[in-house]
C-alpha cells in the first residue's frame, strides 16, 4: 500500500498516471509518518543531492509538478509480513531518497530474517553509538550539530517514547515556534492535553491550530502570557492552576541586541529566563505536587558552559550590555535553579531537570544570531531533534527517577567543563533568595539593591 499526505484528487491522479491497483491511504495529519519515525524538516530538503534526485526521476519518466500535502515531510519504505514482523525499514534522509530495489526484494523473500526488535537498540548499534560519542563529544561542533544527534541517537531505544499521555496536562512556554512548538507537537501526538503558553496571540493561535491538525488531538489550547511580565504570569497562573498540571516546560527565550528593561525594572533576558519561570513554578507548585508524576523541564543552552553565575549585576546596570553573554549567564542560572527546585521538591513526586538542545535551526537562531546561522545552517539540527530530549524528559518512563540533573541527547551530562564557571553554595542560596525577593508580591522591583542583584543580608533562606 501507499500512504501519502496529499488531497484525494491528487491520489486519484497518481493512481491513474501509474496504473496502480494497490490501496492508497491518505494521512493529512501525518500520524502514520510520526508513528513510523519518518523525518520532517527543512534542512533535509536543502541537500545538494536533491536536484540530482529530481533529475534522476525525470530521466525515468517522472516529472515533479505541484506539491501536495506537507512539503517538509520525508518518506520511507517498510516491508511488514502478514504476521506483523517488520522485515525492512528505510527512512528517507532527503527529498527523492529511495532505497535500492534489490534490498526491498530481498526482504520479500520467504527465507528473509525479520529485523531486530526496534524497541531497544542492538548491542552492536548501542556500542557503536557509545564509541562514536567518545570521538565527537570532546569537540563542540561535531557533538552539538546534526551529526552529533545522529550518533547519540544510536543509543536511543525506540520504545523510549512509546507512551500514552492521555489524561496528562502539559504546559509549554514559548511554544509558537522552534523547539517549543516541536515539544508541544510531540506531547500532543502522544495524547497529552497541551497548553501553549505564548506572548503573541496571533502566532500562538496559529501554532495551536497546526498542532491540532497535525496530531488529530483536539485537546490543544493557547494561554497568552508574557514570561518577562510578572503580572501577566500571575494572571495566567490563576487560570492554569484551575486544572491539573503534570508537566511544565520552561522554553520561552529571548536574545536581544540591546538592553531592554521590563515594566518590573528587570533586564529582559534575566526576567524571561530566570525570574519569570521561577515565579510560574512557584505559583503552580501545588498543582505539580498533586500530580502522580509531575515533571519540570528547563530548556537551557550549551552556551551556559562559557559563563559562571553572575549575581553582582544580573540586570546589566553597570556593564556594557552584551546580549549573547546575558543569554549565557541566564542559561547557567536556569541549570542551577533546576537543581535548587529539585532540592526544594525533594522526596515528592515532581522531577525537575534541565537540558540543552545542541545547535538547532530555529527562528530564534535565525533572527538573533544571523551570522552564526549563515555559517552553520548546513549542519544545524532540526527543531524536532533539538526538542527530542525535552520530550523524553517530559514523557518517557525511561527518563528514570533522577532529579536535579542536566541532560543532552537523553544522557546525563556535566554542568561544568572548566573550574572557573563553578558557583559557591553561598551563590546558589543567593540566587534562590534573589528570585524569591523579586517575585514577592510586596517587592518593589525598582528598589536599587534588587536592581543591582544584591541578595538579602540573611542568606539562610
VENLIN-V545431 format. One record per pair of residues at least 24 apart in sequence whose ideal C-beta (glycine too) atoms are under 6 Angstrom apart, sorted by the first residue. I is the first residue (numbers start at 0). J is the second residue. Records with the same first field share a line. If there is no record, write none. Layout:
BEGIN
I = J, J
END
This chain:
BEGIN
2 = 26, 31
4 = 29, 68, 69
5 = 67, 68
6 = 67
9 = 67
28 = 213, 215
29 = 213
30 = 215
32 = 72
33 = 188
37 = 73, 75, 90
38 = 73
39 = 71, 72
40 = 381
41 = 71
42 = 360, 381
43 = 93
44 = 94
46 = 93
49 = 93, 94
52 = 95
53 = 95
78 = 106
84 = 113
85 = 114
86 = 111, 113
117 = 157
118 = 157, 158
119 = 156
120 = 154
124 = 153
125 = 154
127 = 153
128 = 153, 154
143 = 301, 357, 358
144 = 358, 378
145 = 378, 380
148 = 380, 384
151 = 408
159 = 395, 397
160 = 395
162 = 189, 394
163 = 190
164 = 189, 190, 191, 394
165 = 190
167 = 191, 245
168 = 192, 243, 244, 245
169 = 193, 246
170 = 194, 196, 247
171 = 248
172 = 196, 226, 249, 250, 251
173 = 250, 251
175 = 202, 203, 206
176 = 362
177 = 361, 362, 363, 382
178 = 356, 382, 385, 386
179 = 250
180 = 206
181 = 382, 383, 386
182 = 248, 386, 389, 390
183 = 210
184 = 210
185 = 390
187 = 214, 216, 219
188 = 214
189 = 394
192 = 218
193 = 219
194 = 220, 222
195 = 221
196 = 222, 224
198 = 225
226 = 251, 271, 275
227 = 261, 267, 270, 271, 275
229 = 263, 278
232 = 275, 278, 279
236 = 282
240 = 283, 286
244 = 283, 286, 287
245 = 290, 293
246 = 294, 393
247 = 295
248 = 296
249 = 276, 297
250 = 298
254 = 322, 326, 367
255 = 322
256 = 322
258 = 315, 320
263 = 444
264 = 444, 445, 450
266 = 314, 315
268 = 325, 326, 329
269 = 313, 314, 329
272 = 329, 333
273 = 329, 332
274 = 437
277 = 434
278 = 438
287 = 349
288 = 347, 349
293 = 348, 349
294 = 350, 393
295 = 351
296 = 389, 392, 393
297 = 333, 337, 353
298 = 389
299 = 330, 333, 334, 353, 355
300 = 330, 355
301 = 355
302 = 327, 330
303 = 327, 330, 331, 334
304 = 416
306 = 331
307 = 420
308 = 422, 426
310 = 429, 452
312 = 452
313 = 452
314 = 450
316 = 450
334 = 405, 414
335 = 427, 430
338 = 403
339 = 431
341 = 402, 403
350 = 402
351 = 402
352 = 392, 404
353 = 405
354 = 388, 406
355 = 407
356 = 385
359 = 385
428 = 458
429 = 454, 458
432 = 460
END
